[in-house]
């Protein structure tokens, strides 16, 4: 069992240093760069002072404006995980290259399928977290979702307990939009969303969320998370045990179409 290790802000620092160097070389001010890339000068300042992680679109536009072909975009791939909790970053790197992902969530919608307002409401409840830090966490979560839009996206099996559909995210409109988004995403050929109904009763998987990632045809890893730490399981017997739990709970789930119907039904009920 491998525990996620702490790391510093080297990703953000390197990106900020290269951005400042490229801007200095061209003699371009923050305001001038902002006008060219259609982002605010204040955001550029926050990224250069390592207070905000860059998004891929920002990096690509900077590359074009500053004549650094692909440099900042490549550095962004490392910097993007810095806002994430240090214990989650190792799994985020695995997730980004996985061919297949399986996820069990008893309490919330899976992070890869969350809308930005829903993610903000969930992450805002994190203790001792400033508004700026929440902004970075939300941006990092949205960045993770880009794997679902790439040319060859992973196959995602997202099994969710019905309780997650009923747990309000502080705002009815936010929850309504989240459920509609979840139903819409489930229509993609590579995304299977299945709901375990209340009728399944108490089951072992309610003890906590977990995920399994198939990196390739021969490598499979599991990820377990507590409120303060994340663990990557590499031992084949341990991963097999997690897979058994996943298959067992999935056997209790509604079909893909029935799950989508239930999600849409609840979306309309909370909106009425």
Secondary structure, DSSP 8 states (H G I E B T S, - for coil): -EE-----SHHHHHHHHHHHHHHHHHT--HHHHHHHHTS-HHHHHHHHTTSS---HHHHHHHHHHHT-TTHHHHHHHHHTTTTS-HHHHHHHHHHHH-SEEEEEESSS--GGG--HHHHHHHHTTSTT--HHHHHHHHHHHHHHGGGGGSTT--EEEEEEEHHHHHS--S-HHHHHHHHHHHHHHTTSTTEEEEEE-GGG-S-GGGG--EEEEE-SSS-EEEEEE-SS-EEEE--HHHHHHHHHHHHHHHTTB--HHHHHHHHHHHHHHHH-
